[in-house]
Amino acid sequence: MNEPLLQIRDLVRDYGSTRALDEVTLDITEGTVVGLIGRNGAGKTTLIRHLLGLLRAQSGSVRVFGCDPARRPEQVLDKIGYVSEERDLPGWMTLHELLGYFSAFYPRWDEALATRLCTDFDLDLRQKVGTLSRGQHVRASLVVALAPRPPLLILDEPSSGLDPVVRRDVLEAVLTNVANDGRTVVFSSHLLDEVERISSRLLMIDRGQIRLDENAIDALDRFVLLEVSTTGAGAPRLPEILRWLPLDGPSASPLEQVIFCELANAASVESLAPRLAEQSVTLHQQHQPSLDEVFVHLCEGTRVVADTAP
């Protein structure tokens, strides 16, 4: 088997007393579109900065295209396209000058693609970068990132704070020019509908640890939300239950609850009902959680965490 395009082993990063990455280990193979999700401060950007070689591993290792990007950047960086929410392009250049400047650094620069993208994005090559709106700046950054046709594209919250039209342009550009071409994408966003639409693999990070790493479809299939009622003295306790909390709603009884479960397969719900009954719990309804619900429940609680004690 070929070596993974990205390979991370036991990566640790501390900022003072705060552990931003806690022994993170993962492999990303060629052609994968990875949706990297997590709340602010979870460790997403710190992980990306290691992939770009902007941070050197304090402990563990990082390999991109088989090299340590912090020690051998010349072997890595010309194969990566990178877009972030930061306005980090030189503002004194016109767009025409910007594209000419960056094309000199990339032997695979595709001038025709750069021109087409500028047309698609309605960018005026005579305009100075410093006068671009935030949405125009993101579009220009995408042109610079995509024109070299990089094997790896890294997007760190590129559409944060942008209007839906610009976010649509970002996604369509990635899908058309990278993902559908079989190249690799690491796409970090807090907009989970975007991640769900574009990703073939979900990578959820929280408090510096990987909480979920799975095929995007399979990841949702193995979780279920159950509406139950209980006459017992406490929360139901089964190994499948990750979290429970009172059922919302004006007509909800204090004894009605929602439990968030991780199951081997959908048939497991049927086997769960009699085991719940043994703990004075009656199962009423079940539904497949959205990615937003999975994200909230995995990040807000661990094994049997209650928001309100019964």
C-alpha positions as CSV (number, residue, x, y, z in Angstrom):
1,M,0.0,0.0,0.0
2,N,1.1,3.6,-0.7
3,E,2.2,5.8,2.2
4,P,-0.5,8.1,3.4
5,L,-0.4,11.7,2.0
6,L,-0.6,13.0,5.5
7,Q,0.7,11.1,8.5
8,I,0.5,12.3,12.1
9,R,1.7,10.3,15.1
10,D,1.1,11.2,18.7
11,L,1.3,14.9,18.0
12,V,1.3,17.1,21.1
13,R,1.2,20.9,21.3
14,D,1.1,22.9,24.5
15,Y,0.6,26.6,24.9
16,G,1.7,27.2,28.4
17,S,-0.7,25.1,30.6
18,T,-3.1,24.6,27.8
19,R,-2.9,21.4,25.7
20,A,-4.0,22.4,22.2
21,L,-3.3,18.9,20.6
22,D,-3.3,15.8,22.8
23,E,-1.5,12.9,21.2
24,V,-3.3,13.2,17.9
25,T,-2.7,10.3,15.5
26,L,-4.2,10.1,12.0
27,D,-3.6,9.2,8.4
28,I,-5.1,10.9,5.3
29,T,-4.9,9.1,2.0
30,E,-4.8,10.6,-1.5
31,G,-8.1,11.7,-2.9
32,T,-9.9,12.2,0.4
33,V,-11.9,15.2,1.2
34,V,-11.6,15.7,5.0
35,G,-14.1,17.9,6.8
36,L,-12.3,19.1,10.0
37,I,-14.9,20.3,12.5
38,G,-14.7,21.6,16.1
39,R,-15.6,24.6,18.1
40,N,-13.3,27.6,18.4
41,G,-10.2,26.7,20.3
42,A,-10.6,23.0,19.7
43,G,-7.3,22.6,18.0
44,K,-8.2,22.8,14.3
45,T,-6.0,25.7,13.3
46,T,-3.1,24.4,15.4
47,L,-3.3,21.1,13.6
48,I,-3.3,22.9,10.2
49,R,-0.3,25.0,11.2
50,H,1.6,21.8,11.8
51,L,0.7,20.5,8.4
52,L,2.0,23.7,6.8
53,G,5.2,23.6,8.7
54,L,4.4,26.8,10.6
55,L,4.7,24.9,13.9
56,R,7.2,22.2,14.7
57,A,6.0,19.1,16.7
58,Q,6.8,19.4,20.4
59,S,6.2,15.7,20.7
60,G,5.3,13.1,18.0
61,S,5.7,13.5,14.3
62,V,4.1,15.1,11.2
63,R,4.7,13.9,7.6
64,V,3.3,15.6,4.5
65,F,4.2,13.9,1.2
66,G,6.6,11.8,3.3
67,C,8.5,14.8,4.7
68,D,8.5,16.9,7.9
69,P,7.1,20.2,6.6
70,A,8.8,22.2,9.4
71,R,12.2,20.8,8.5
72,R,11.9,20.3,4.7
73,P,9.5,23.0,3.6
74,E,11.0,23.1,0.1
75,Q,9.8,19.5,-0.4
76,V,6.2,20.3,0.7
77,L,4.9,23.8,0.3
78,D,4.8,24.0,-3.5
79,K,2.4,21.0,-3.5
80,I,0.0,22.7,-1.1
81,G,-2.7,25.3,-1.9
82,Y,-3.8,27.1,1.3
83,V,-6.7,29.5,2.0
84,S,-7.6,30.9,5.4
85,E,-10.0,33.6,6.7
86,E,-7.0,35.9,7.2
87,R,-6.4,38.7,4.7
88,D,-2.8,37.8,4.1
89,L,-2.2,38.8,0.5
90,P,0.0,41.8,-0.3
91,G,-2.4,44.8,-0.5
92,W,-0.2,47.0,-2.7
93,M,-0.3,44.7,-5.7
94,T,-3.0,44.6,-8.4
95,L,-4.6,41.2,-8.9
96,H,-2.7,41.0,-12.2
97,E,0.6,41.6,-10.4
98,L,-0.4,39.2,-7.7
99,L,-1.0,36.3,-10.1
100,G,2.2,37.0,-11.9
101,Y,4.1,37.0,-8.7
102,F,2.8,33.7,-7.4
103,S,3.1,32.0,-10.8
104,A,6.9,32.3,-10.6
105,F,6.9,30.1,-7.5
106,Y,4.9,27.2,-8.9
107,P,6.1,25.2,-11.9
108,R,2.6,23.7,-12.4
109,W,0.9,27.1,-12.5
110,D,-2.1,26.9,-14.9
111,E,-2.5,30.4,-16.4
112,A,-5.7,29.4,-18.2
113,L,-7.3,28.1,-15.0
114,A,-6.3,31.3,-13.1
115,T,-7.9,33.4,-15.9
116,R,-11.1,31.3,-15.9
117,L,-11.4,31.5,-12.1
118,C,-11.0,35.3,-12.1
119,T,-13.8,35.5,-14.7
120,D,-16.0,33.1,-12.8
121,F,-15.4,35.1,-9.6
122,D,-16.0,38.4,-11.3
123,L,-12.6,39.7,-10.2
124,D,-11.1,42.8,-11.9
125,L,-7.4,42.2,-12.5
126,R,-6.7,45.9,-12.4
127,Q,-8.0,46.2,-8.8
128,K,-5.5,46.5,-6.0
129,V,-5.7,43.7,-3.4
130,G,-5.9,46.1,-0.6
131,T,-9.2,47.5,-1.9
132,L,-10.9,44.1,-2.2
133,S,-13.9,43.3,0.0
134,R,-13.7,40.3,2.3
135,G,-15.6,38.1,-0.2
136,Q,-13.4,39.2,-3.1
137,H,-10.3,38.6,-1.0
138,V,-11.3,35.0,-0.4
139,R,-12.0,34.5,-4.1
140,A,-8.6,35.9,-5.0
141,S,-7.0,33.6,-2.4
142,L,-8.8,30.7,-4.0
143,V,-7.4,31.6,-7.4
144,V,-3.9,31.7,-6.0
145,A,-4.4,28.4,-4.2
146,L,-6.1,26.5,-7.1
147,A,-4.1,27.8,-10.1
148,P,-1.0,25.6,-9.3
149,R,-3.3,22.6,-9.3
150,P,-1.9,21.4,-6.0
151,P,-2.2,17.7,-4.9
152,L,-3.3,19.0,-1.5
153,L,-5.6,21.9,-0.7
154,I,-6.0,23.1,2.9
155,L,-8.9,25.5,3.7
156,D,-8.9,26.9,7.2
157,E,-12.4,28.5,7.9
158,P,-12.3,30.2,4.4
159,S,-15.9,31.2,4.4
160,S,-16.2,32.4,8.0
161,G,-18.4,35.5,8.1
162,L,-19.1,35.6,4.4
163,D,-22.5,35.8,2.7
164,P,-24.1,32.7,1.2
165,V,-23.1,33.7,-2.4
166,V,-19.4,33.7,-1.6
167,R,-19.7,30.5,0.4
168,R,-21.4,28.9,-2.6
169,D,-18.5,30.0,-4.8
170,V,-16.0,28.6,-2.4
171,L,-17.6,25.2,-2.3
172,E,-18.2,25.0,-6.0
173,A,-14.6,26.0,-6.8
174,V,-13.3,23.3,-4.4
175,L,-15.7,20.6,-5.8
176,T,-15.1,21.4,-9.4
177,N,-11.4,22.0,-9.4
178,V,-10.1,19.8,-6.7
179,A,-12.4,17.2,-5.1
180,N,-13.9,15.9,-8.4
181,D,-10.3,15.7,-9.8
182,G,-9.3,13.2,-7.1
183,R,-7.0,15.4,-5.2
184,T,-6.9,15.8,-1.4
185,V,-8.7,18.5,0.6
186,V,-8.6,19.3,4.3
187,F,-11.6,21.6,4.8
188,S,-11.9,23.3,8.3
189,S,-15.2,25.0,9.0
190,H,-17.7,25.6,11.8
191,L,-20.5,25.7,9.2
192,L,-21.5,22.0,9.4
193,D,-23.8,22.0,6.5
194,E,-20.8,23.0,4.3
195,V,-18.7,20.2,5.8
196,E,-21.5,17.7,5.3
197,R,-22.0,18.6,1.7
198,I,-18.4,18.5,0.6
199,S,-16.7,15.9,2.8
200,S,-16.1,12.2,2.2
201,R,-14.6,11.9,5.7
202,L,-15.4,13.6,9.0
203,L,-12.7,14.5,11.5
204,M,-14.1,16.0,14.7
205,I,-11.6,17.5,17.2
206,D,-12.5,18.7,20.7
207,R,-10.1,19.9,23.4
208,G,-7.2,18.8,21.3
209,Q,-8.4,15.2,20.9
210,I,-9.9,13.4,17.9
211,R,-13.5,12.6,18.9
212,L,-14.7,11.3,15.6
213,D,-12.8,10.1,12.5
214,E,-15.0,8.2,10.0
215,N,-16.5,8.0,6.6
216,A,-19.1,10.9,6.4
217,I,-22.1,8.6,5.8
218,D,-21.1,5.9,8.3
219,A,-20.4,8.5,11.0
220,L,-24.1,9.6,11.1
221,D,-25.5,6.1,10.8
222,R,-24.1,4.8,14.0
223,F,-25.6,7.5,16.3
224,V,-29.3,7.7,17.3
225,L,-31.4,10.0,19.5
226,L,-34.1,8.3,21.6
227,E,-37.0,10.0,23.3
228,V,-37.8,8.1,26.5
229,S,-39.7,8.4,29.8
230,T,-38.5,7.0,33.1
231,T,-40.0,6.2,36.5
232,G,-36.6,5.3,37.9
233,A,-34.5,7.2,40.4
234,G,-31.7,8.2,38.0
235,A,-30.5,8.2,34.4
236,P,-30.4,5.0,32.5
237,R,-26.9,3.5,32.4
238,L,-25.9,1.4,29.4
239,P,-22.6,1.4,27.6
240,E,-24.2,2.6,24.4
241,I,-25.5,5.8,26.1
242,L,-23.1,8.8,25.6
243,R,-25.4,11.5,27.0
244,W,-28.8,12.1,28.4
245,L,-30.8,15.3,29.0
246,P,-34.4,16.4,29.8
247,L,-36.7,16.6,26.8
248,D,-37.4,20.2,25.7
249,G,-40.8,21.6,25.1
250,P,-43.6,23.3,27.1
251,S,-45.5,20.1,27.6
252,A,-42.5,17.9,28.4
253,S,-42.6,16.1,31.8
254,P,-39.5,16.2,34.0
255,L,-39.5,12.4,33.6
256,E,-39.2,12.6,29.8
257,Q,-35.6,12.5,28.5
258,V,-33.5,12.4,25.3
259,I,-30.6,10.0,25.2
260,F,-27.8,10.1,22.7
261,C,-26.5,6.7,21.8
262,E,-23.7,5.2,19.8
263,L,-24.8,1.9,18.3
264,A,-23.1,-0.8,16.1
265,N,-26.1,-0.7,13.7
266,A,-29.7,0.4,13.4
267,A,-31.0,-3.0,14.6
268,S,-29.3,-2.4,17.9
269,V,-32.1,0.0,18.9
270,E,-34.5,-2.9,19.1
271,S,-32.2,-4.8,21.4
272,L,-31.8,-1.7,23.5
273,A,-35.5,-1.3,24.3
274,P,-35.8,-4.3,26.7
275,R,-32.5,-3.4,28.4
276,L,-33.9,0.1,29.0
277,A,-37.1,-1.4,30.3
278,E,-35.1,-3.2,33.0
279,Q,-34.1,0.2,34.3
280,S,-37.7,1.5,34.3
281,V,-37.2,3.4,31.0
282,T,-39.8,3.3,28.2
283,L,-38.7,4.0,24.6
284,H,-41.1,6.3,22.7
285,Q,-39.4,7.6,19.5
286,Q,-36.1,7.5,17.8
287,H,-34.5,9.6,15.0
288,Q,-31.3,9.9,13.1
289,P,-29.3,12.9,14.4
290,S,-28.0,15.6,12.1
291,L,-24.3,16.4,12.0
292,D,-25.0,19.4,14.1
293,E,-26.7,17.2,16.8
294,V,-23.8,14.7,16.7
295,F,-21.3,17.6,17.0
296,V,-23.1,19.1,20.0
297,H,-23.6,15.9,21.9
298,L,-20.1,14.6,21.4
299,C,-18.5,17.9,22.3
300,E,-20.8,18.8,25.2
301,G,-20.7,15.6,27.1
302,T,-19.0,12.2,27.6
303,R,-20.4,9.0,29.1
304,V,-23.8,9.7,30.7
305,V,-23.5,13.5,31.3
306,A,-26.7,15.1,32.5
307,D,-27.6,18.8,32.0
308,T,-30.1,18.5,34.8
309,A,-30.3,15.9,37.5
310,P,-33.6,14.1,37.5
